[in-house]
Amino acid sequence: MARGTGDEDSHSKPLGRFPVLFYGVGHMLNDITSACWFTYLLVFLTEIGLPPSDAAIVMLSGQIADGLTTVLAGELIDRYGHFKIWHGAGSLLVAVSFSSVFGGCLPCEIIGSYSFFTRTIGYSFFAAVFNVGWAATQISHMSMVNCITLNSTCRVVLTSCRNAFTMVANLSLYAVAFVVFNIESETSDVDVESQYRWIAFSSIFIGCFFVVLFLLVTEEPRLKREVHGRSHARISWIYWFRKLLYYQVALVYVLTRLVANVSQVFLAFYVIEDLKMAQSSKALVPAAIYSCSFVVSVLLQEISWDSRRLKAVYIAGGLLWLFAGAGILLLPSNMNGFMYILSIVIGVANAFMMVSGVSMQSVLVGQDLNGCAFVYGSLSFFDKILCGVTLTVLESYQSSFPALQNDHRRPNLSLSLTRIGFGFVPAVCALAGIIVTLTMKLPDSRLNPQLDPLLA
């Protein structure tokens, strides 16, 4: 008994700077490919001539494959462990398949048919394969947090560091995209495929470098098998389904992911089609958003966290998104320079909501470590399916939804589906997240603060 208490005490001590950093870089490949997926997939597919409804089917196939894999991966990780093996195998699948998502249709070349149906099936297949690997990597990496430390503040610090490197990954993608869009012309479908193939290959190279670093330096977590001596004693799904907090955290997480993903998908369409900005804005505006998110994510690591602060930060992020959503809906094209001010607000709001929303999952898990992967997997399942359905519905109306022009006094302002997808839908999700958070009763699990901050 004394030994068990000693093990728990050792795992409750603050983490050092380097374990936090090396954990944070482990999701870089997923993050940079995910940024490319949500920002450019629909743009790429429509630019090569695929109808918006077919492009939406490609994205939905990937989201469904992702959602189903998250549950399966969570169950198998809880049963057998081996986080790093799952992480490495998933990363390998991502690296191999991602270049085929953005590029020529390989099945079309093999069959010799380039019909809409054939191209939709071909791109959907590789989208599904990519998302299977992506899900395995995501669940193994996210569920490691609870098995690395019992310190609640350190868990938030790990999540915040992971989110900071998500911003680094996004910024890396948009830097690459900015260079490619300014160097490569796009006079034909072949040129468009070449542009995005370069972006895909660059993303894979950057992400794989950090995955290798993570796998070489980060140790396999042993905490799940050490605490209380319950080796592989899995917790039943029913245990979680009987908890009200499980459903509240699930709602907050899903709504947070909808805010981030839906806004990211429609951002490129919004700045080009609604605000009439230059092509380079497809990279510059997202870069401004993620630069702000990165700075905020790093600063959040300096806070000693408890349940009240988690809720307060999430609510603050949601309120900022309500302000940003109103600005997106009302911003006329002749004042598109103000988009960079809105980018700062969105960046701060995203960081607040993502860090606190994901950290609520750690609070939900607590010390029930042998069910942590199922929690992350099941919540990600709801996220992926609902996000895929939402984007499919919105995109299916993209070509048929008429822009509702306002009167002659405001000729530069129109209510388009893009504005609804980029501004209204995320704002509604943020408001719903605020309401759920206000009703939530998180257990107060404040422990010793992280004493070796990344800014030291």
C-alpha positions as CSV (number, residue, x, y, z in Angstrom):
1,M,0.0,0.0,0.0
2,A,2.8,2.4,0.9
3,R,4.5,1.6,-2.4
4,G,1.3,2.3,-4.3
5,T,1.0,5.7,-2.6
6,G,4.7,6.4,-3.4
7,D,4.1,5.7,-7.1
8,E,1.1,8.0,-7.1
9,D,3.1,10.7,-5.4
10,S,5.9,10.4,-8.0
11,H,3.4,10.6,-10.9
12,S,1.8,13.7,-9.3
13,K,5.0,15.7,-9.4
14,P,5.3,18.5,-12.0
15,L,6.8,17.5,-15.3
16,G,10.0,19.1,-16.7
17,R,10.2,21.2,-19.8
18,F,11.5,18.6,-22.2
19,P,9.0,15.8,-21.6
20,V,6.2,18.4,-22.2
21,L,7.8,19.6,-25.4
22,F,8.6,16.2,-26.8
23,Y,5.0,15.1,-26.1
24,G,3.7,18.2,-27.8
25,V,5.5,17.5,-31.1
26,G,4.0,14.0,-31.4
27,H,0.8,15.2,-33.2
28,M,2.5,17.4,-35.7
29,L,2.0,15.1,-38.7
30,N,-1.7,14.7,-37.8
31,D,-2.1,18.5,-37.3
32,I,-0.4,19.6,-40.5
33,T,-2.3,17.1,-42.6
34,S,-5.6,17.9,-40.8
35,A,-5.1,21.6,-41.5
36,C,-4.6,20.8,-45.2
37,W,-7.6,18.5,-45.1
38,F,-10.1,21.0,-43.6
39,T,-8.7,24.1,-45.3
40,Y,-8.0,23.0,-48.8
41,L,-9.7,19.6,-49.6
42,L,-13.1,21.1,-50.8
43,V,-11.3,23.9,-52.5
44,F,-9.0,21.5,-54.3
45,L,-11.8,19.1,-55.4
46,T,-14.0,21.8,-56.7
47,E,-11.1,23.5,-58.5
48,I,-10.4,20.3,-60.5
49,G,-14.0,20.1,-61.5
50,L,-15.7,17.9,-59.0
51,P,-19.2,19.1,-58.1
52,P,-19.6,20.5,-54.5
53,S,-21.9,17.6,-53.6
54,D,-19.4,15.0,-54.7
55,A,-16.6,16.9,-52.9
56,A,-18.7,16.7,-49.8
57,I,-19.1,12.9,-50.2
58,V,-15.3,12.6,-50.3
59,M,-14.9,14.5,-47.0
60,L,-17.8,12.6,-45.4
61,S,-16.2,9.2,-46.3
62,G,-13.1,10.3,-44.5
63,Q,-14.9,11.6,-41.5
64,I,-16.9,8.3,-41.2
65,A,-13.8,6.2,-41.4
66,D,-12.2,8.4,-38.8
67,G,-15.1,8.2,-36.5
68,L,-15.4,4.4,-36.6
69,T,-11.6,4.0,-36.2
70,T,-11.5,6.2,-33.1
71,V,-13.9,3.9,-31.2
72,L,-12.1,0.7,-32.3
73,A,-8.6,2.2,-31.5
74,G,-9.8,3.4,-28.1
75,E,-11.1,0.0,-27.2
76,L,-8.0,-1.8,-28.4
77,I,-5.7,0.6,-26.6
78,D,-7.6,0.2,-23.4
79,R,-7.4,-3.5,-23.8
80,Y,-3.7,-4.0,-24.9
81,G,-1.9,-0.6,-24.3
82,H,1.2,0.1,-26.5
83,F,0.5,3.8,-27.2
84,K,3.6,4.3,-29.2
85,I,3.0,1.3,-31.5
86,W,-0.5,2.6,-32.4
87,H,1.0,6.1,-32.8
88,G,3.7,4.9,-35.2
89,A,1.5,2.6,-37.2
90,G,-1.1,5.3,-37.7
91,S,1.5,7.9,-38.6
92,L,2.9,5.5,-41.3
93,L,-0.5,5.1,-42.8
94,V,-1.1,8.9,-42.8
95,A,2.3,9.5,-44.5
96,V,1.7,6.8,-47.2
97,S,-1.9,7.8,-48.1
98,F,-2.1,11.6,-47.8
99,S,-0.3,12.4,-51.0
100,S,-3.0,10.4,-52.9
101,V,-5.7,12.5,-51.3
102,F,-4.2,15.7,-52.9
103,G,-3.1,14.8,-56.3
104,G,-4.1,12.8,-59.4
105,C,-6.8,10.2,-59.1
106,L,-4.8,6.9,-59.0
107,P,-7.8,4.6,-59.4
108,C,-9.0,6.7,-62.3
109,E,-5.6,6.1,-64.1
110,I,-5.8,2.4,-63.4
111,I,-9.3,2.0,-64.7
112,G,-8.9,4.6,-67.5
113,S,-12.1,6.5,-66.6
114,Y,-12.3,10.1,-65.3
115,S,-16.0,10.4,-64.8
116,F,-17.4,12.2,-61.7
117,F,-18.4,8.9,-60.2
118,T,-15.0,7.3,-60.7
119,R,-13.1,10.3,-59.3
120,T,-15.5,10.5,-56.3
121,I,-14.9,6.8,-55.5
122,G,-11.1,7.1,-56.0
123,Y,-10.6,10.2,-53.8
124,S,-13.1,8.8,-51.2
125,F,-11.0,5.6,-50.9
126,F,-7.8,7.4,-50.1
127,A,-9.6,9.8,-47.8
128,A,-10.9,6.9,-45.8
129,V,-7.4,5.2,-45.6
130,F,-5.8,8.5,-44.5
131,N,-8.4,9.0,-41.8
132,V,-8.0,5.5,-40.4
133,G,-4.3,6.2,-39.8
134,W,-5.1,9.7,-38.5
135,A,-7.6,8.4,-36.0
136,A,-5.2,5.7,-34.6
137,T,-2.5,8.4,-34.1
138,Q,-4.9,10.9,-32.5
139,I,-6.4,8.5,-29.9
140,S,-3.1,7.1,-28.9
141,H,-1.6,10.5,-28.5
142,M,-4.5,12.2,-26.7
143,S,-5.0,9.3,-24.2
144,M,-1.3,9.3,-23.3
145,V,-1.9,12.5,-21.3
146,N,-3.7,10.8,-18.5
147,C,-1.2,8.0,-18.3
148,I,1.9,10.3,-18.2
149,T,0.9,12.2,-15.0
150,L,-1.7,12.4,-12.3
151,N,-1.1,16.1,-11.8
152,S,-4.2,17.9,-13.2
153,T,-2.3,21.1,-14.0
154,C,0.4,19.1,-15.8
155,R,-2.3,17.5,-17.9
156,V,-3.6,20.9,-19.0
157,V,0.0,21.9,-19.7
158,L,0.5,18.9,-21.9
159,T,-2.8,19.6,-23.7
160,S,-1.8,23.3,-24.1
161,C,1.6,22.3,-25.5
162,R,0.0,20.0,-27.9
163,N,-2.3,22.7,-29.0
164,A,0.6,25.1,-29.4
165,F,2.3,22.7,-31.8
166,T,-1.0,22.3,-33.6
167,M,-0.6,26.0,-34.3
168,V,3.0,25.5,-35.4
169,A,1.8,22.8,-37.8
170,N,-0.9,25.0,-39.2
171,L,1.5,27.9,-39.6
172,S,4.0,25.6,-41.4
173,L,1.2,24.5,-43.8
174,Y,0.2,28.1,-44.6
175,A,3.8,29.1,-45.1
176,V,4.3,26.3,-47.6
177,A,0.9,27.1,-49.2
178,F,1.8,30.8,-49.5
179,V,5.1,29.9,-51.4
180,V,3.4,27.4,-53.6
181,F,0.5,29.6,-54.5
182,N,2.8,32.4,-55.4
183,I,5.3,30.3,-57.5
184,E,3.0,27.8,-59.2
185,S,0.4,28.9,-61.7
186,E,-3.0,27.3,-61.9
187,T,-4.1,27.5,-65.6
188,S,-5.3,23.9,-65.8
189,D,-6.4,20.9,-63.6
190,V,-2.9,19.5,-63.9
191,D,-1.4,22.7,-62.5
192,V,-3.9,22.6,-59.6
193,E,-3.0,19.0,-58.8
194,S,0.7,19.9,-59.0
195,Q,0.2,22.8,-56.5
196,Y,-1.6,20.7,-53.9
197,R,0.7,17.7,-54.4
198,W,3.7,19.9,-53.5
199,I,1.8,21.1,-50.4
200,A,0.9,17.5,-49.5
201,F,4.5,16.3,-49.8
202,S,5.9,19.2,-47.8
203,S,3.4,18.6,-45.1
204,I,4.3,14.9,-44.9
205,F,8.0,15.7,-44.7
206,I,7.6,18.3,-41.9
207,G,5.2,16.1,-39.9
208,C,7.3,12.9,-40.2
209,F,10.4,14.7,-38.8
210,F,8.5,15.5,-35.6
211,V,6.9,12.0,-35.4
212,V,10.3,10.4,-35.5
213,L,11.6,12.8,-32.8
214,F,8.6,12.0,-30.6
215,L,8.9,8.2,-31.0
216,L,12.7,8.3,-30.3
217,V,12.5,10.5,-27.2
218,T,9.1,10.0,-25.5
219,E,8.9,6.9,-23.3
220,E,5.9,4.5,-23.3
221,P,3.6,5.6,-20.4
222,R,3.6,3.1,-17.6
223,L,1.1,4.8,-15.3
224,K,-2.0,2.9,-16.3
225,R,-0.4,-0.4,-15.3
226,E,1.2,0.9,-12.1
227,V,-1.6,2.8,-10.4
228,H,-3.4,0.6,-7.9
229,G,-1.8,-2.5,-9.6
230,R,-4.8,-2.9,-12.0
231,S,-3.0,-4.2,-15.0
232,H,-5.4,-4.1,-18.1
233,A,-8.5,-4.0,-15.8
234,R,-10.7,-2.3,-18.4
235,I,-13.5,-0.1,-17.3
236,S,-16.9,-1.0,-18.9
237,W,-18.5,1.5,-21.3
238,I,-21.6,1.4,-19.1
239,Y,-19.6,3.1,-16.4
240,W,-19.1,6.2,-18.6
241,F,-22.7,6.1,-20.0
242,R,-24.1,6.4,-16.5
243,K,-22.2,9.7,-15.9
244,L,-24.0,13.0,-16.7
245,L,-20.6,14.6,-16.9
246,Y,-19.6,12.3,-19.8
247,Y,-22.5,13.7,-21.9
248,Q,-21.7,17.3,-20.9
249,V,-18.0,17.0,-21.7
250,A,-18.9,15.2,-25.0
251,L,-21.2,18.0,-26.0
252,V,-18.6,20.7,-25.2
253,Y,-15.9,18.8,-27.1
254,V,-18.0,18.1,-30.2
255,L,-19.2,21.7,-30.3
256,T,-15.7,23.0,-29.9
257,R,-14.5,20.8,-32.8
258,L,-17.4,22.0,-34.9
259,V,-16.4,25.6,-34.2
260,A,-12.8,24.9,-35.3
261,N,-13.4,22.6,-38.2
262,V,-16.4,24.2,-39.9
263,S,-14.8,27.7,-39.7
264,Q,-11.5,26.3,-41.1
265,V,-13.3,24.7,-44.1
266,F,-15.1,27.9,-45.1
267,L,-12.3,30.3,-44.4
268,A,-10.6,30.0,-47.8
269,F,-14.0,30.4,-49.6
270,Y,-14.9,33.4,-47.5
271,V,-11.8,35.5,-48.0
272,I,-11.7,34.8,-51.8
273,E,-15.4,34.7,-52.8
274,D,-17.1,37.0,-50.2
275,L,-14.3,39.5,-49.3
276,K,-12.6,39.4,-52.8
277,M,-9.2,39.3,-51.3
278,A,-6.0,38.2,-53.1
279,Q,-5.2,34.5,-53.6
280,S,-2.4,34.8,-51.0
281,S,-5.0,35.6,-48.4
282,K,-5.9,31.8,-48.4
283,A,-2.6,31.5,-46.5
284,L,-2.1,34.8,-44.8
285,V,-5.4,35.0,-43.0
286,P,-5.2,31.5,-41.5
287,A,-1.6,32.2,-40.6
288,A,-2.7,35.3,-38.6
289,I,-5.3,33.1,-36.8
290,Y,-2.9,30.4,-35.9
291,S,-0.1,32.8,-34.9
292,C,-2.4,34.2,-32.2
293,S,-3.6,30.8,-31.1
294,F,0.0,29.7,-30.7
295,V,1.0,32.6,-28.5
296,V,-2.2,32.2,-26.4
297,S,-1.6,28.4,-26.1
298,V,1.9,29.0,-24.8
299,L,0.7,31.6,-22.3
300,L,-2.0,29.3,-21.0
301,Q,0.8,26.9,-19.9
302,E,1.8,29.4,-17.2
303,I,-1.6,29.1,-15.3
304,S,-2.2,26.9,-12.3
305,W,-5.4,25.2,-13.4
306,D,-8.5,24.1,-11.6
307,S,-12.1,23.4,-12.7
308,R,-13.4,26.9,-12.3
309,R,-10.6,28.3,-14.5
310,L,-11.2,25.7,-17.1
311,K,-14.9,26.7,-17.3
312,A,-14.1,30.5,-17.2
313,V,-11.5,30.2,-20.1
314,Y,-13.9,28.2,-22.2
315,I,-16.8,30.7,-21.7
316,A,-14.4,33.6,-22.5
317,G,-13.4,31.8,-25.8
318,G,-17.1,31.2,-26.6
319,L,-18.0,34.9,-26.1
320,L,-15.1,36.0,-28.3
321,W,-16.4,33.6,-31.1
322,L,-19.9,35.2,-30.8
323,F,-18.3,38.6,-31.5
324,A,-16.2,37.2,-34.4
325,G,-19.2,35.5,-35.9
326,A,-21.2,38.7,-35.9
327,G,-18.2,40.4,-37.6
328,I,-18.0,37.7,-40.3
329,L,-21.7,38.0,-41.1
330,L,-21.6,41.8,-41.4
331,L,-18.1,42.6,-42.9
332,P,-18.5,44.1,-46.4
333,S,-15.9,43.3,-49.1
334,N,-14.7,46.9,-49.4
335,M,-13.6,46.7,-45.8
336,N,-11.8,43.3,-46.1
337,G,-8.7,44.6,-44.3
338,F,-10.7,44.3,-41.0
339,M,-10.5,40.5,-41.6
340,Y,-7.0,40.5,-40.0
341,I,-8.5,42.1,-36.8
342,L,-11.1,39.4,-36.7
343,S,-8.4,36.8,-37.2
344,I,-6.8,37.9,-33.9
345,V,-10.1,37.4,-32.1
346,I,-10.7,34.0,-33.7
347,G,-7.2,32.9,-32.9
348,V,-7.6,33.8,-29.2
349,A,-11.0,32.3,-29.1
350,N,-9.9,29.0,-30.7
351,A,-7.0,28.6,-28.3
352,F,-9.2,29.3,-25.2
353,M,-11.9,26.9,-26.3
354,M,-9.6,24.1,-27.6
355,V,-7.3,23.9,-24.6
356,S,-10.0,24.1,-22.0
357,G,-12.4,21.9,-23.9
358,V,-9.9,19.1,-24.5
359,S,-8.7,19.4,-20.9
360,M,-12.2,18.7,-19.6
361,Q,-11.8,15.2,-21.0
362,S,-8.8,14.7,-18.6
363,V,-10.9,16.0,-15.7
364,L,-13.6,13.5,-16.7
365,V,-11.2,10.6,-16.8
366,G,-9.5,11.5,-13.5
367,Q,-7.7,8.4,-12.3
368,D,-9.8,5.9,-14.2
369,L,-6.9,5.3,-16.5
370,N,-8.0,2.0,-17.9
371,G,-10.9,3.6,-19.7
372,C,-9.2,6.8,-20.9
373,A,-8.7,5.7,-24.5
374,F,-12.4,4.8,-24.8
375,V,-13.4,8.3,-23.6
376,Y,-11.2,10.0,-26.1
377,G,-12.2,7.6,-28.8
378,S,-15.9,7.8,-28.3
379,L,-15.9,11.6,-28.0
380,S,-13.9,11.8,-31.2
381,F,-16.4,9.5,-32.9
382,F,-19.2,11.9,-32.1
383,D,-17.0,14.8,-33.3
384,K,-16.1,13.2,-36.6
385,I,-19.5,12.0,-37.6
386,L,-21.4,15.2,-36.7
387,C,-18.7,17.3,-38.3
388,G,-18.8,15.2,-41.5
389,V,-22.6,15.4,-41.7
390,T,-22.6,19.2,-41.0
391,L,-20.0,19.9,-43.7
392,T,-21.8,17.6,-46.2
393,V,-25.1,19.4,-45.6
394,L,-23.5,22.8,-46.0
395,E,-21.4,21.9,-49.0
396,S,-24.3,20.2,-50.8
397,Y,-26.1,23.6,-50.9
398,Q,-22.9,25.5,-51.9
399,S,-23.7,25.8,-55.6
400,S,-27.5,26.2,-55.3
401,F,-27.7,28.6,-52.4
402,P,-28.3,32.1,-53.8
403,A,-26.4,35.1,-52.3
404,L,-29.1,37.3,-50.8
405,Q,-28.0,40.7,-51.9
406,N,-28.9,43.6,-49.7
407,D,-30.2,46.9,-50.9
408,H,-28.3,49.5,-53.0
409,R,-27.0,51.2,-49.8
410,R,-24.8,48.1,-49.1
411,P,-23.7,46.7,-52.5
412,N,-20.6,45.1,-51.0
413,L,-22.4,42.9,-48.5
414,S,-24.3,39.7,-49.2
415,L,-25.5,36.9,-47.0
416,S,-24.0,33.8,-48.6
417,L,-23.8,30.2,-47.5
418,T,-20.0,30.8,-47.0
419,R,-20.8,33.5,-44.4
420,I,-23.3,31.2,-42.7
421,G,-20.8,28.3,-42.6
422,F,-17.8,30.5,-41.5
423,G,-19.6,32.9,-39.1
424,F,-23.1,31.8,-38.1
425,V,-22.7,28.1,-37.5
426,P,-19.5,28.4,-35.4
427,A,-21.1,31.2,-33.4
428,V,-24.2,29.1,-32.6
429,C,-22.0,26.1,-31.6
430,A,-20.0,28.4,-29.3
431,L,-23.1,29.7,-27.7
432,A,-24.4,26.1,-27.1
433,G,-21.0,25.2,-25.7
434,I,-21.2,28.2,-23.2
435,I,-24.7,27.0,-22.1
436,V,-23.5,23.4,-21.5
437,T,-20.4,24.6,-19.6
438,L,-22.4,26.8,-17.3
439,T,-24.5,23.7,-16.3
440,M,-21.4,21.5,-15.8
441,K,-20.2,20.5,-12.4
442,L,-16.5,19.5,-12.8
443,P,-14.8,17.9,-9.9
444,D,-12.2,20.3,-8.3
445,S,-9.0,18.4,-8.8
446,R,-6.4,21.2,-8.4
447,L,-3.0,19.9,-7.6
448,N,0.5,21.3,-7.5
449,P,1.3,23.7,-10.4
450,Q,3.7,23.0,-13.2
451,L,6.9,24.4,-11.8
452,D,9.0,24.3,-14.9
453,P,7.1,26.3,-17.5
454,L,8.0,26.4,-21.2
455,L,8.6,30.2,-21.0
456,A,11.3,29.8,-18.3
